[in-house]
């Protein structure tokens, strides 16, 4: 999913660059660029890599008191955070499914300079959110089991 999101970012960059060149050098922008960028590229880039972000421990973490905790309290904190995150992701996935199904039923489009069919991208939200929720459930199981085998160590500042 992260690879698809990266490809969407690359396509968005090329599309917007071509649109700007067309607009300012040839007085002929690419019709529907804003609609395609907002409805396809952005949604793909934001929601599909959520599970990868969770697997790679790429989320922002504030460890003000965490490092002072004994190991058992750290595990409980990780379990609680994973449970809350799983519920959050699952709830958002569930809530975003009904609008996606509705958009599919009515064949939702965006009318602009171009008519852009957007109902397929509505399913990227529940998909990305559900996958992230599944990752958090797997993390909870791994914490219960006592290991962190499926998850990368937190990224260090040098890696950014």
C-alpha positions as CSV (number, residue, x, y, z in Angstrom):
1,X,0.0,0.0,0.0
2,X,2.9,2.4,0.7
3,X,4.3,1.7,-2.7
4,X,0.9,2.6,-4.3
5,X,0.8,5.8,-2.2
6,X,4.4,6.6,-3.4
7,X,3.4,6.0,-7.0
8,X,0.3,8.3,-6.5
9,X,2.6,11.0,-5.1
10,X,4.9,10.7,-8.1
11,X,2.0,10.8,-10.5
12,X,0.6,13.8,-8.7
13,X,3.9,15.6,-9.0
14,X,4.1,14.9,-12.8
15,X,0.4,15.8,-13.3
16,X,0.6,19.1,-11.5
17,X,3.9,20.0,-13.1
18,X,2.4,19.3,-16.6
19,X,-0.6,21.3,-15.7
20,X,1.5,24.3,-14.6
21,X,3.7,24.1,-17.7
22,X,0.6,23.8,-19.9
23,X,-1.0,26.7,-18.2
24,X,1.9,29.2,-18.1
25,X,3.8,28.3,-21.3
26,X,1.0,27.1,-23.6
27,X,-2.0,28.8,-22.1
28,X,-3.7,25.4,-22.0
29,X,-3.9,23.8,-18.5
30,X,-4.9,20.2,-18.2
31,X,-8.7,20.0,-17.5
32,X,-9.7,18.4,-14.2
33,X,-6.3,18.6,-12.5
34,X,-7.7,20.0,-9.3
35,X,-10.4,17.4,-9.1
36,X,-8.1,14.4,-9.9
37,X,-5.5,15.7,-7.4
38,X,-8.0,16.1,-4.6
39,X,-10.1,13.0,-5.3
40,X,-7.4,10.5,-6.3
41,X,-3.8,11.4,-5.5
42,X,-4.4,13.0,-2.1
43,X,-6.7,10.3,-0.8
44,X,-4.4,7.5,-2.0
45,X,-1.3,9.2,-0.5
46,X,-2.9,9.8,2.9
47,X,-5.0,6.7,3.6
48,X,-3.3,3.7,1.9
49,X,0.0,3.9,3.8
50,X,-1.5,4.1,7.3
51,X,-0.9,0.4,8.0
52,X,2.7,0.8,6.9
53,X,3.2,3.8,9.2
54,X,1.9,1.7,12.1
55,X,4.1,-1.3,11.2
56,X,7.2,0.8,10.9
57,X,6.4,2.8,14.1
58,X,6.3,6.0,12.1
59,X,3.6,7.6,14.2
60,X,4.5,10.6,16.4
61,X,5.1,9.4,19.9
62,X,5.5,11.6,23.0
63,X,7.5,9.8,25.7
64,X,7.4,12.3,28.5
65,X,6.8,9.7,31.3
66,X,7.1,6.5,29.3
67,X,10.8,6.0,29.8
68,X,10.4,6.4,33.6
69,X,8.0,3.4,33.7
70,X,9.0,-0.1,34.6
71,X,8.8,-2.6,31.8
72,X,5.4,-4.0,32.9
73,X,3.9,-0.5,32.9
74,X,5.5,0.2,29.5
75,X,3.8,-2.9,28.1
76,X,0.5,-1.9,29.6
77,X,0.8,1.6,28.1
78,X,1.6,0.0,24.7
79,X,-1.4,-2.3,25.0
80,X,-3.7,0.6,26.0
81,X,-2.4,2.8,23.1
82,X,-2.7,-0.1,20.7
83,X,-6.3,-0.8,21.8
84,X,-7.4,2.8,21.6
85,X,-5.8,3.1,18.2
86,X,-7.4,-0.1,16.9
87,X,-10.8,1.2,18.1
88,X,-10.2,4.6,16.5
89,X,-9.1,3.1,13.2
90,X,-12.0,0.5,13.2
91,X,-14.5,3.2,14.0
92,X,-13.4,5.5,11.3
93,X,-13.3,2.6,8.8
94,X,-16.8,1.7,9.7
95,X,-18.1,5.2,9.5
96,X,-16.4,5.8,6.1
97,X,-17.8,2.6,4.6
98,X,-21.4,3.9,4.4
99,X,-20.5,7.0,2.4
100,X,-18.3,4.9,0.1
101,X,-21.2,2.5,-0.6
102,X,-23.5,5.4,-1.2
103,X,-21.1,7.0,-3.6
104,X,-20.8,3.7,-5.5
105,X,-24.6,3.3,-5.7
106,X,-25.1,6.7,-7.1
107,X,-22.0,6.7,-9.3
108,X,-20.6,9.8,-7.6
109,X,-18.8,12.3,-9.8
110,X,-17.3,15.8,-9.3
111,X,-18.3,18.3,-11.9
112,X,-15.6,20.9,-12.7
113,X,-13.9,21.7,-15.8
114,X,-14.0,18.0,-16.3
115,X,-16.4,15.3,-15.1
116,X,-14.3,13.1,-12.7
117,X,-15.7,9.8,-11.4
118,X,-14.7,9.7,-7.7
119,X,-16.7,6.9,-6.1
120,X,-13.8,4.4,-6.4
121,X,-11.6,6.5,-4.2
122,X,-14.2,6.6,-1.5
123,X,-13.3,3.0,-0.8
124,X,-9.6,3.8,-0.1
125,X,-10.6,5.4,3.3
126,X,-12.2,2.3,4.8
127,X,-9.5,0.1,3.3
128,X,-6.6,2.1,4.6
129,X,-8.2,2.6,8.0
130,X,-9.2,-1.1,8.4
131,X,-5.7,-2.2,7.5
132,X,-4.2,0.1,10.1
133,X,-6.7,-1.2,12.6
134,X,-5.7,-4.8,11.8
135,X,-2.0,-3.8,12.4
136,X,-2.9,-2.4,15.8
137,X,-4.8,-5.7,16.7
138,X,-1.7,-7.7,15.6
139,X,0.5,-5.4,17.7
140,X,-1.8,-6.0,20.7
141,X,-1.5,-9.8,20.2
142,X,2.3,-9.4,19.9
143,X,2.4,-7.4,23.2
144,X,0.3,-10.0,24.9
145,X,2.6,-12.7,23.6
146,X,5.5,-10.8,25.0
147,X,7.5,-9.9,21.9
148,X,7.8,-7.3,19.2
149,X,8.8,-9.5,16.4
150,X,6.5,-8.1,13.7
151,X,7.2,-4.4,14.3
152,X,10.3,-2.3,13.6
153,X,12.0,-0.4,16.4
154,X,11.0,3.2,16.6
155,X,12.8,5.4,14.1
156,X,15.6,7.5,15.4
157,X,16.2,11.2,14.7
158,X,19.2,10.2,12.4
159,X,16.8,8.3,10.1
160,X,14.7,11.3,9.4
